[in-house]
Amino acid sequence: MPVQFRPASLYLSIYLFSSYLLISALPFFPLLQGQTVEKPWHLLVMELVSWLGFWALLQRPRWFHYLLLPAFFAVPIEIYLRLYFGQGISTHHLGIMVETSPKEAMEFLGNKVWLLLLLVVAVTAWWWSLLRIARSHTHFHWTHRSRWLVLSLFAMGVATWTYGEHIGVAKAAASASSSAASGSSSAEEDEEEEASASAEASSASASASATSADTLSRWRSSLKKHLPPLPHWARIPYDEETYIRTWPFGLVLRANDFWIERDYLAKLSEKSRAFRFQAHLDGNPETPQTIIMVIGESSRFDRWSLNGYERETNPLLKKESNLVSFSDVVTAVSATRLSVPIIVSRKPAAQSLKAGFSEKSFLTAFKEAGFKTYWLSNQMSFGQFDTPTSVFAKEADVTQFLNLGGFTNNSNLDQVLLEPMANAMRDAAPKKLIVLHTLGNHWNYSHRHPQSFDHWKPSLYGVVNPAYTDLKNKQALNNSYDNSILYTDWMLSEVIQKLKTSSQITSLFYISDHGQTLYDGTCNLAFHGHNTQYEFHVPAFMWYSDAYQEHFPDKIVQLRLHQKARLSTENVFHSLLDMANIRYPDEKLEWSILSKQLKTHTRYVDSYGWTNYDNATLKGDCREVMDKKTPLVQEK
């Protein structure tokens, strides 16, 4: 006998179905913003197949609606991130939600906390109303025998995909030409943001689970010897990068990625868990002192007017008489995830490609010496480019990641760090180290500053998804980069002004993790990962208060004497501890910029092996760094 639909019952069923349709449509939200959605039909089919399998397996909404509760609570977060930052929930955002304390959340949200509570109540009521419908109506109960057909097809699809993953898929007859095309396009991918870092992240993750990977590899090899590959026509067109964008099912993969990253981070931390510097302060522990360490991003030495650039990109910093800018500092690697560990620890440059390090960072040394430590970041916390830095960041007494956007998307401006920094400075602890990890001058450059800093034009400000590989945008791209430097100047000046108003002994050290290549002259390369001088030669400076100079006059004398010394990011750890007058048994003052014992050392950079930067030639307009001898072999 057919089911009789009463009007009220019909409306409630439509309400239930529409709600599920709504959360499934979130990946297509960019269309409402006039943007495109990558692989829309592939995405749509994946969602449809997932819903069919999910519904067929659990049969009725009353049995699976509970599983959808996290997705319902994630809906307003997803919409907020897409509206303001142009991206959905990522592994990084899950990390922020899991690891942010209630106190930090309250400070970050401010008056918006009431809006958040209102949203929580609204979403709870929404989910609860749907649960009541799911429990009291049978319209969507899948009792027809077609359910078993769907489950069988689903199981066959999973089995076929698994077979192809482990045994392999035969190549199509016409795959030769497509392989060639793929090879040429992959060359262009080297110009993507953090392309070189991606390869290192993959190898690092692999090394963390080498034993299980070897076992799996042997098992696969054994099967491949006895079983034929899956025919190309039977290949299941599953694409994890696309599936992870589906709703609500992709959230499961994102959560899984988060836990994998978290586990990997824990393994890296375990390497240095018992390490101690045995550091102590040489001085009065009650004397108030605040040190700010600013880690810049993608900033290039010769685009700072402080260093001779023709455009006035540093109008505020140039006014600071107590500022010493170093003219010859290089970074070992032009990738954030590999260069930052060299800056914050004693990890040798020639080991930067290796995952993890057995020692801790300067944060722990400062803590041992009685400093309260802060790591305030406008970068990401989790993801293939970020985990190595997060390991060190979590050594701090207070760690906050404030970037709700991303690298290439809209994100918080670096000024988001100013208020947390001011709160840290007001802390009652007499001695404080505050690290500010900025987004600096990372692509998209026009997203790194507000409109008021859109000074040089034409620029890319307001341009949606600019084609950075199009040389027609060369001028606009370079103007936007200079505009981002102009904003960095303002940001750093604001930090200095806050230090000036303090009655404590204050100082600041700034260094960028790497630089950028920007279609210089006839060079057709942009961004980083290209082994050019533009990427290795980075800006760095130290600012000190009058009180600091009075307290450490000898250090200031040495600082100015070494302004033109050959330095590298390896000098930072030793200089920062010397800056605070922190001593430890195996210290190396010959690496400190503030010590009369400073000596030059071989500066290796990642260019076709470990190239001696000071025994290299610069090739062409790209100024590619080429060792005059044979570069050292790199170990990974």
C-alpha positions as CSV (number, residue, x, y, z in Angstrom):
1,M,0.0,0.0,0.0
2,P,1.5,3.4,-1.0
3,V,2.6,5.8,1.7
4,Q,0.0,8.6,2.2
5,F,1.7,12.1,2.5
6,R,-0.2,14.5,4.6
7,P,0.6,18.2,3.9
8,A,2.4,18.8,7.2
9,S,4.3,15.6,6.9
10,L,5.4,16.5,3.4
11,Y,6.6,19.9,4.4
12,L,8.7,18.4,7.2
13,S,10.2,15.8,4.9
14,I,11.1,18.6,2.4
15,Y,12.7,20.5,5.3
16,L,14.8,17.5,6.2
17,F,15.9,16.8,2.6
18,S,16.6,20.5,2.0
19,S,18.8,20.7,5.1
20,Y,20.9,17.8,3.9
21,L,21.0,19.3,0.5
22,L,22.2,22.6,2.0
23,I,25.2,21.3,3.8
24,S,26.1,19.2,0.7
25,A,26.0,22.4,-1.4
26,L,28.7,24.2,0.6
27,P,31.6,23.3,-1.8
28,F,29.7,25.3,-4.4
29,F,29.4,28.4,-2.2
30,P,32.1,30.2,-4.3
31,L,29.6,30.4,-7.1
32,L,27.6,32.8,-5.0
33,Q,30.7,35.0,-4.8
34,G,31.2,35.0,-8.6
35,Q,34.1,32.6,-8.4
36,T,34.7,29.2,-10.1
37,V,34.6,25.8,-8.5
38,E,37.3,23.4,-9.6
39,K,36.0,20.1,-11.1
40,P,32.4,20.8,-10.2
41,W,30.9,17.8,-11.9
42,H,33.4,15.4,-10.4
43,L,32.7,17.0,-7.0
44,L,28.9,16.6,-7.6
45,V,29.2,12.9,-8.6
46,M,31.4,12.1,-5.6
47,E,28.9,13.7,-3.2
48,L,25.9,11.8,-4.8
49,V,27.7,8.5,-4.7
50,S,28.8,9.1,-1.1
51,W,25.2,10.0,0.0
52,L,23.8,6.9,-1.8
53,G,26.4,4.6,-0.1
54,F,25.9,6.3,3.3
55,W,22.1,6.1,3.2
56,A,22.1,2.6,1.9
57,L,24.4,1.4,4.6
58,L,22.6,3.1,7.5
59,Q,19.1,2.8,5.9
60,R,17.3,5.6,7.7
61,P,18.1,9.2,8.9
62,R,17.2,8.4,12.5
63,W,20.3,6.2,12.6
64,F,22.8,8.4,10.9
65,H,21.6,11.9,11.9
66,Y,23.7,11.8,15.0
67,L,26.9,11.3,12.9
68,L,26.1,14.6,11.1
69,L,26.2,16.7,14.3
70,P,29.9,17.8,13.8
71,A,29.1,18.8,10.2
72,F,26.2,21.0,11.3
73,F,28.3,22.8,13.8
74,A,31.0,23.3,11.1
75,V,28.5,24.9,8.6
76,P,28.8,28.5,10.0
77,I,32.6,28.2,10.3
78,E,32.8,27.0,6.7
79,I,30.6,29.9,5.5
80,Y,32.6,32.5,7.6
81,L,35.9,31.3,6.2
82,R,34.6,31.3,2.6
83,L,33.2,34.8,3.0
84,Y,36.2,36.4,4.5
85,F,39.2,34.2,3.5
86,G,38.1,32.5,0.3
87,Q,38.7,29.0,1.6
88,G,36.9,26.3,3.6
89,I,37.9,24.4,6.7
90,S,41.4,23.0,6.5
91,T,43.7,20.9,8.7
92,H,45.1,24.1,10.1
93,H,41.7,25.4,11.2
94,L,41.0,22.1,12.9
95,G,44.2,22.5,14.8
96,I,43.2,26.0,15.9
97,M,39.8,24.7,17.1
98,V,41.3,21.8,19.0
99,E,44.3,23.5,20.5
100,T,42.9,27.0,21.4
101,S,42.0,27.4,25.0
102,P,38.7,29.0,26.1
103,K,40.6,32.0,27.4
104,E,42.5,32.5,24.1
105,A,39.2,32.1,22.2
106,M,37.5,34.7,24.3
107,E,40.4,37.1,23.7
108,F,40.3,36.6,20.0
109,L,36.6,36.8,19.5
110,G,36.1,39.8,21.8
111,N,32.5,41.1,21.4
112,K,31.8,38.5,18.8
113,V,31.6,35.8,21.4
114,W,27.9,36.6,21.8
115,L,27.4,36.0,18.1
116,L,29.2,32.7,18.4
117,L,27.0,31.6,21.3
118,L,23.9,32.6,19.3
119,L,25.1,30.5,16.4
120,V,25.7,27.5,18.6
121,V,22.2,27.8,19.9
122,A,20.7,28.2,16.4
123,V,22.7,25.3,15.0
124,T,21.8,23.1,17.9
125,A,18.1,23.9,17.4
126,W,18.4,23.3,13.7
127,W,20.0,19.9,14.2
128,W,17.5,18.9,17.0
129,S,14.5,19.8,14.9
130,L,15.8,17.6,12.1
131,L,16.4,14.8,14.5
132,R,12.8,14.9,15.7
133,I,11.6,14.6,12.1
134,A,14.1,11.8,11.3
135,R,12.8,9.8,14.4
136,S,9.1,10.3,13.8
137,H,8.9,10.0,10.0
138,T,9.5,7.0,7.8
139,H,9.4,8.7,4.4
140,F,13.2,8.4,3.9
141,H,13.6,4.8,5.2
142,W,15.3,2.8,2.5
143,T,13.6,-0.6,2.8
144,H,13.4,-1.4,-0.9
145,R,15.7,-4.2,-2.3
146,S,17.5,-1.6,-4.4
147,R,19.3,-0.8,-1.3
148,W,21.2,-4.1,-1.5
149,L,22.0,-3.4,-5.2
150,V,23.6,0.0,-4.2
151,L,25.6,-1.6,-1.4
152,S,26.8,-4.3,-3.7
153,L,27.9,-1.8,-6.4
154,F,29.5,0.4,-3.7
155,A,31.5,-2.6,-2.3
156,M,32.6,-3.6,-5.8
157,G,33.7,0.0,-6.4
158,V,35.8,0.1,-3.2
159,A,37.3,-3.3,-4.0
160,T,38.2,-2.3,-7.5
161,W,39.8,1.0,-6.4
162,T,41.7,-0.8,-3.6
163,Y,43.0,-3.3,-6.2
164,G,44.1,-0.5,-8.5
165,E,45.9,1.3,-5.7
166,H,47.9,-1.7,-4.6
167,I,48.4,-3.6,-7.8
168,G,48.4,-0.8,-10.3
169,V,46.4,0.3,-13.3
170,A,47.3,-0.5,-16.9
171,K,48.1,2.5,-19.0
172,A,45.7,3.5,-21.7
173,A,46.8,3.0,-25.3
174,A,47.0,6.7,-26.0
175,S,48.7,7.6,-22.7
176,A,52.1,8.4,-24.2
177,S,51.2,11.8,-25.5
178,S,49.3,12.7,-22.3
179,S,52.3,11.6,-20.2
180,A,54.5,14.0,-22.2
181,A,52.0,16.8,-21.7
182,S,51.8,16.0,-18.0
183,G,55.6,16.1,-17.8
184,S,55.8,19.6,-19.3
185,S,53.0,20.9,-17.1
186,S,54.7,19.5,-14.0
187,A,57.7,21.7,-14.8
188,E,55.5,24.7,-14.4
189,E,54.4,23.4,-11.0
190,D,58.0,24.2,-9.7
191,E,56.9,27.8,-9.7
192,E,54.1,27.2,-7.3
193,E,54.3,28.4,-3.7
194,E,56.5,26.1,-1.5
195,A,56.9,23.6,-4.4
196,S,60.3,22.5,-3.1
197,A,59.0,22.3,0.4
198,S,56.2,19.9,-0.7
199,A,58.7,17.3,-1.8
200,E,60.6,17.6,1.5
201,A,57.4,17.4,3.5
202,S,56.5,14.1,1.7
203,S,59.9,12.6,2.4
204,A,59.8,13.7,6.0
205,S,56.4,12.1,6.6
206,A,57.6,9.0,4.9
207,S,60.7,8.8,7.1
208,A,58.5,9.1,10.2
209,S,56.9,5.7,9.3
210,A,59.6,4.0,7.3
211,T,59.1,0.6,8.8
212,S,55.4,0.3,8.0
213,A,56.1,1.8,4.6
214,D,58.7,-0.8,3.8
215,T,56.4,-3.6,4.9
216,L,53.6,-2.3,2.7
217,S,56.0,-1.9,-0.2
218,R,57.2,-5.5,0.0
219,W,53.6,-6.7,0.2
220,R,52.6,-4.8,-2.8
221,S,55.6,-6.0,-4.8
222,S,54.7,-9.6,-4.0
223,L,51.2,-9.1,-5.1
224,K,52.2,-7.4,-8.4
225,K,54.3,-10.4,-9.3
226,H,51.3,-12.7,-9.2
227,L,48.4,-10.4,-10.2
228,P,47.7,-8.4,-13.4
229,P,47.2,-4.7,-13.2
230,L,43.6,-3.3,-13.3
231,P,42.4,-2.6,-16.8
232,H,42.4,1.1,-17.6
233,W,38.7,1.1,-18.4
234,A,37.9,-0.3,-14.9
235,R,39.8,2.5,-13.1
236,I,37.6,4.2,-10.4
237,P,38.0,8.0,-10.9
238,Y,38.5,8.7,-7.2
239,D,40.4,11.9,-6.6
240,E,41.3,12.5,-2.9
241,E,42.0,16.2,-3.5
242,T,38.5,16.6,-4.8
243,Y,36.8,14.3,-2.4
244,I,38.3,16.2,0.6
245,R,36.2,19.2,-0.6
246,T,32.9,17.3,-0.4
247,W,30.4,17.9,2.3
248,P,29.9,16.5,4.8
249,F,32.1,13.4,3.9
250,G,35.3,15.3,3.2
251,L,35.4,16.5,6.8
252,V,36.3,13.0,7.8
253,L,39.4,13.1,5.6
254,R,40.3,16.5,6.9
255,A,40.0,15.3,10.5
256,N,42.2,12.3,9.6
257,D,44.8,14.5,8.0
258,F,44.8,16.6,11.2
259,W,45.4,13.6,13.4
260,I,48.2,12.3,11.1
261,E,49.9,15.7,11.3
262,R,49.4,15.8,15.0
263,D,51.0,12.4,15.4
264,Y,53.9,13.3,13.1
265,L,54.4,16.5,15.2
266,A,54.5,14.4,18.4
267,K,57.1,12.1,16.9
268,L,59.3,15.1,15.9
269,S,58.9,16.5,19.5
270,E,59.9,13.2,21.0
271,K,63.3,13.5,19.4
272,S,64.2,16.4,21.6
273,R,61.9,15.8,24.6
274,A,64.8,15.3,27.1
275,F,67.1,17.9,25.6
276,R,68.3,20.7,27.9
277,F,70.7,23.7,27.1
278,Q,71.5,24.2,30.8
279,A,71.2,27.9,30.1
280,H,71.2,30.6,32.7
281,L,71.0,34.4,32.8
282,D,74.1,36.4,33.3
283,G,72.5,39.3,35.2
284,N,69.7,40.2,37.5
285,P,66.6,38.0,36.9
286,E,64.3,40.7,38.3
287,T,65.4,43.4,35.9
288,P,62.5,43.9,33.5
289,Q,63.4,43.0,29.9
290,T,61.4,42.3,26.7
291,I,62.9,40.9,23.5
292,I,60.9,40.7,20.3
293,M,62.0,38.2,17.6
294,V,60.2,38.8,14.3
295,I,60.4,36.1,11.6
296,G,59.6,37.6,8.3
297,E,58.3,35.8,5.2
298,S,59.4,36.0,1.6
299,S,61.1,39.3,2.0
300,R,64.0,40.2,-0.3
301,F,67.0,42.3,0.7
302,D,67.2,44.7,-2.3
303,R,63.5,45.7,-2.1
304,W,64.1,47.5,1.2
305,S,65.0,51.2,0.8
306,L,66.7,50.7,4.2
307,N,69.2,48.7,2.1
308,G,69.5,51.1,-0.9
309,Y,66.3,50.4,-2.9
310,E,65.3,53.4,-5.0
311,R,61.6,53.3,-3.9
312,E,60.9,54.5,-0.4
313,T,59.6,51.2,1.0
314,N,60.9,51.8,4.5
315,P,60.0,55.4,5.3
316,L,59.4,54.7,9.0
317,L,62.2,52.3,9.8
318,K,64.8,54.7,8.3
319,K,63.9,57.2,11.0
320,E,65.1,54.8,13.7
321,S,68.6,55.8,14.9
322,N,68.9,52.7,17.1
323,L,68.4,50.4,14.1
324,V,71.3,48.4,12.5
325,S,70.5,46.7,9.2
326,F,72.8,43.9,8.2
327,S,74.0,44.1,4.5
328,D,75.1,40.5,3.9
329,V,72.8,37.8,5.4
330,V,71.8,34.7,3.5
331,T,69.4,31.9,4.2
332,A,70.4,28.3,3.5
333,V,67.1,27.2,1.9
334,S,64.4,29.2,0.1
335,A,61.4,27.4,1.7
336,T,59.8,28.3,5.0
337,R,59.4,24.9,6.5
338,L,63.1,24.2,6.0
339,S,64.6,27.7,6.7
340,V,62.7,28.5,10.0
341,P,64.2,25.5,11.9
342,I,67.7,26.9,11.0
343,I,66.7,30.3,12.4
344,V,65.3,29.2,15.7
345,S,67.6,26.3,16.6
346,R,71.2,25.2,16.2
347,K,70.3,22.9,13.4
348,P,73.2,23.1,10.8
349,A,72.3,24.5,7.4
350,A,73.6,21.3,5.7
351,Q,71.0,19.3,7.7
352,S,68.0,21.4,6.9
353,L,66.6,18.8,4.4
354,K,66.5,16.2,7.2
355,A,63.2,15.8,9.1
356,G,63.3,16.9,12.7
357,F,66.2,17.8,15.0
358,S,67.5,16.3,18.3
359,E,67.7,19.7,20.0
360,K,65.1,22.3,21.0
361,S,64.9,25.9,19.9
362,F,66.0,29.2,21.5
363,L,62.5,29.3,23.2
364,T,63.6,26.5,25.6
365,A,67.0,28.2,26.3
366,F,65.1,31.4,27.2
367,K,62.7,29.5,29.4
368,E,65.6,27.8,31.2
369,A,67.1,31.3,31.8
370,G,63.9,32.6,33.4
371,F,62.1,34.2,30.5
372,K,58.4,33.8,29.8
373,T,58.1,32.9,26.2
374,Y,55.4,33.6,23.5
375,W,55.0,32.4,20.0
376,L,52.4,34.5,18.2
377,S,51.9,33.5,14.6
378,N,50.1,34.7,11.5
379,Q,51.2,31.6,9.7
380,M,49.6,28.2,9.6
381,S,50.0,25.5,12.3
382,F,49.3,22.3,10.5
383,G,49.9,21.1,7.0
384,Q,52.8,19.8,4.9
385,F,54.6,23.2,4.9
386,D,54.1,24.0,8.6
387,T,54.5,21.1,11.0
388,P,58.3,21.5,11.5
389,T,57.9,25.1,12.6
390,S,55.0,24.1,14.9
391,V,57.2,21.7,16.7
392,F,59.4,24.5,17.9
393,A,56.5,26.9,18.4
394,K,54.9,24.6,20.9
395,E,57.9,24.9,23.2
396,A,56.7,28.4,24.1
397,D,54.7,29.1,27.3
398,V,52.0,30.7,25.2
399,T,51.5,29.6,21.6
400,Q,48.8,31.3,19.4
401,F,48.2,30.8,15.7
402,L,46.0,33.6,14.4
403,N,45.8,33.0,10.6
404,L,42.3,32.0,9.6
405,G,43.1,32.3,5.9
406,G,46.0,30.8,4.2
407,F,49.1,31.7,2.2
408,T,47.7,32.3,-1.3
409,N,44.2,33.3,-0.2
410,N,42.9,36.3,1.8
411,S,44.1,36.0,5.4
412,N,44.5,38.1,8.5
413,L,47.0,41.0,8.0
414,D,50.1,40.9,10.2
415,Q,48.6,43.6,12.4
416,V,46.5,40.9,14.0
417,L,49.7,40.2,16.0
418,L,49.8,43.6,17.6
419,E,47.2,43.2,20.2
420,P,48.4,39.7,21.5
421,M,51.9,41.2,21.5
422,A,50.7,44.1,23.7
423,N,48.9,41.7,26.0
424,A,52.2,39.7,26.3
425,M,54.2,42.8,27.1
426,R,51.7,43.6,29.9
427,D,52.4,40.2,31.5
428,A,53.7,40.5,35.1
429,A,56.7,38.3,34.3
430,P,59.8,40.5,34.5
431,K,61.6,38.9,31.5
432,K,59.8,38.0,28.2
433,L,60.7,36.7,24.8
434,I,58.0,37.3,22.2
435,V,58.3,35.7,18.8
436,L,56.1,37.2,16.0
437,H,55.9,34.9,13.0
438,T,54.5,37.1,10.2
439,L,53.0,36.3,6.8
440,G,55.1,39.2,5.6
441,N,55.5,39.3,1.9
442,H,54.2,35.9,0.9
443,W,52.2,35.6,-2.4
444,N,49.4,36.8,-3.0
445,Y,51.2,40.1,-2.3
446,S,48.1,42.3,-2.7
447,H,46.5,40.3,0.2
448,R,49.3,41.2,2.6
449,H,48.3,44.8,3.0
450,P,45.1,47.0,3.3
451,Q,44.0,49.2,0.5
452,S,45.6,52.3,2.2
453,F,49.0,50.8,1.3
454,D,48.3,50.2,-2.4
455,H,50.8,52.9,-3.2
456,W,52.5,51.8,-6.4
457,K,50.2,51.1,-9.4
458,P,49.1,49.3,-11.4
459,S,48.9,46.6,-8.8
460,L,47.1,43.4,-8.2
461,Y,45.0,44.8,-5.4
462,G,41.4,43.7,-6.0
463,V,42.3,41.4,-8.8
464,V,40.7,37.9,-8.2
465,N,43.0,35.0,-8.9
466,P,45.7,36.9,-10.8
467,A,47.8,34.9,-13.3
468,Y,51.2,35.1,-11.7
469,T,52.7,33.2,-14.7
470,D,51.6,35.8,-17.2
471,L,54.4,38.2,-17.9
472,K,51.8,40.8,-18.7
473,N,51.3,41.1,-14.9
474,K,55.0,41.6,-14.3
475,Q,54.7,45.3,-13.4
476,A,51.6,44.9,-11.3
477,L,53.1,41.9,-9.5
478,N,56.3,43.9,-8.6
479,N,54.3,46.9,-7.5
480,S,52.2,44.8,-5.2
481,Y,55.3,43.2,-3.8
482,D,56.7,46.7,-3.0
483,N,53.4,47.7,-1.5
484,S,53.6,44.7,0.8
485,I,57.1,45.8,1.9
486,L,55.7,49.2,2.6
487,Y,53.1,47.6,4.9
488,T,55.8,45.5,6.6
489,D,57.7,48.7,7.3
490,W,54.6,50.1,9.0
491,M,54.0,46.9,10.9
492,L,57.6,46.7,12.3
493,S,57.5,50.4,13.1
494,E,54.3,49.8,15.2
495,V,56.1,47.0,17.1
496,I,59.1,49.3,17.7
497,Q,56.8,52.2,18.9
498,K,55.2,49.9,21.5
499,L,58.7,48.8,22.7
500,K,59.7,52.5,23.0
501,T,56.8,53.2,25.3
502,S,57.9,50.5,27.7
503,S,60.0,51.3,30.7
504,Q,61.8,48.0,30.4
505,I,65.0,47.1,28.6
506,T,63.7,46.3,25.1
507,S,65.2,45.1,21.8
508,L,64.0,43.6,18.5
509,F,65.6,41.3,16.0
510,Y,64.1,40.8,12.5
511,I,65.0,38.4,9.8
512,S,63.2,37.0,6.7
513,D,63.1,33.2,6.1
514,H,63.9,33.6,2.4
515,G,63.4,36.0,-0.5
516,Q,61.7,36.0,-3.9
517,T,62.5,36.0,-7.5
518,L,60.3,38.5,-9.4
519,Y,60.9,38.3,-13.2
520,D,64.1,40.3,-12.8
521,G,65.4,41.7,-16.1
522,T,65.1,38.9,-18.6
523,C,64.6,36.3,-15.9
524,N,61.3,34.4,-16.5
525,L,61.1,33.0,-13.0
526,A,58.9,34.2,-10.0
527,F,58.5,33.3,-6.3
528,H,61.1,30.9,-4.8
529,G,62.7,27.5,-5.1
530,H,64.8,28.6,-8.1
531,N,68.3,28.8,-6.4
532,T,68.7,32.6,-7.1
533,Q,70.5,35.2,-5.1
534,Y,67.2,37.1,-4.8
535,E,65.9,34.2,-2.7
536,F,69.0,33.6,-0.5
537,H,70.0,37.2,0.3
538,V,67.5,38.3,3.0
539,P,66.9,41.5,5.0
540,A,67.8,41.4,8.7
541,F,68.2,44.1,11.4
542,M,68.3,44.7,15.1
543,W,66.7,47.6,16.9
544,Y,67.5,48.4,20.6
545,S,66.2,50.9,23.1
546,D,68.3,53.5,24.8
547,A,67.9,51.5,28.0
548,Y,69.3,48.4,26.2
549,Q,72.3,50.4,25.0
550,E,73.0,51.7,28.5
551,H,72.8,48.2,29.9
552,F,74.9,46.5,27.2
553,P,77.1,49.2,25.6
554,D,79.8,46.7,24.5
555,K,77.3,44.6,22.6
556,I,76.1,47.7,20.7
557,V,79.7,48.5,19.7
558,Q,80.2,45.0,18.3
559,L,76.8,45.1,16.6
560,R,77.7,48.2,14.6
561,L,81.2,46.8,13.8
562,H,79.6,43.7,12.3
563,Q,76.9,45.5,10.2
564,K,78.6,44.4,7.0
565,A,79.9,41.0,8.2
566,R,79.2,37.8,6.2
567,L,76.3,36.3,8.1
568,S,73.6,33.6,7.7
569,T,70.5,32.4,9.4
570,E,72.7,30.1,11.4
571,N,73.9,33.2,13.3
572,V,70.5,34.0,14.7
573,F,70.2,31.4,17.5
574,H,73.6,32.4,19.0
575,S,73.0,36.1,18.5
576,L,69.6,36.1,20.1
577,L,70.8,34.4,23.3
578,D,73.8,36.7,23.5
579,M,71.4,39.6,23.0
580,A,69.7,38.6,26.2
581,N,73.0,37.8,27.9
582,I,72.1,34.1,28.3
583,R,75.0,31.8,28.8
584,Y,75.2,28.0,28.4
585,P,78.1,25.5,28.6
586,D,78.7,24.9,24.9
587,E,77.9,28.3,23.6
588,K,79.5,29.6,20.5
589,L,80.1,33.3,20.8
590,E,82.0,33.2,17.5
591,W,78.6,32.9,15.9
592,S,77.1,35.9,17.7
593,I,76.7,39.3,15.9
594,L,77.0,41.1,19.2
595,S,80.3,39.4,20.3
596,K,83.9,40.5,19.6
597,Q,84.6,36.8,19.1
598,L,82.5,36.7,15.9
599,K,84.1,34.8,13.1
600,T,83.1,34.1,9.5
601,H,82.0,30.6,8.6
602,T,81.2,28.8,5.4
603,R,77.7,29.7,4.2
604,Y,76.0,26.8,2.4
605,V,72.9,27.4,0.3
606,D,70.6,24.8,-1.3
607,S,71.6,25.2,-4.9
608,Y,72.2,21.9,-6.8
609,G,73.7,20.5,-3.6
610,W,75.2,22.4,-0.8
611,T,76.8,25.3,-2.6
612,N,79.4,27.6,-0.9
613,Y,77.7,30.9,-1.4
614,D,80.9,32.9,-1.1
615,N,82.6,30.8,-3.7
616,A,79.9,30.9,-6.3
617,T,79.1,32.8,-9.5
618,L,75.7,34.4,-10.3
619,K,74.3,33.1,-13.6
620,G,72.2,35.5,-15.8
621,D,69.6,37.9,-14.8
622,C,68.1,35.3,-12.5
623,R,71.4,35.4,-10.6
624,E,71.3,31.7,-10.1
625,V,73.9,30.7,-7.5
626,M,76.5,28.2,-9.0
627,D,79.3,26.8,-7.0
628,K,82.7,27.3,-8.7
629,K,83.7,23.9,-7.4
630,T,81.6,20.8,-6.8
631,P,78.7,21.3,-4.3
632,L,78.5,19.0,-1.3
633,V,76.1,16.1,-1.6
634,Q,72.8,16.6,0.3
635,E,71.6,14.1,2.8
636,K,67.9,13.7,3.4
